[in-house]
């Protein structure tokens, strides 16, 4: 996977595993392609750069259904 495959805002992960990370930007560092990523561990923010070959794109999940489409039960039955 080359640097053109990744874009800011995408969710990636190291091919070897680890936390899900968000791509901040893609470009060159020391003349080689790199991907700048950010992630959180509890309340602490981390960031680092990675070679594109070390990363894999995480497929986007379908959004959850809207509240309006979900039926809720009350003490007297369905609302």
Order of alpha helices (4+ residues) and beta strands (2+ residues): beta-beta-beta-beta-beta-beta-beta
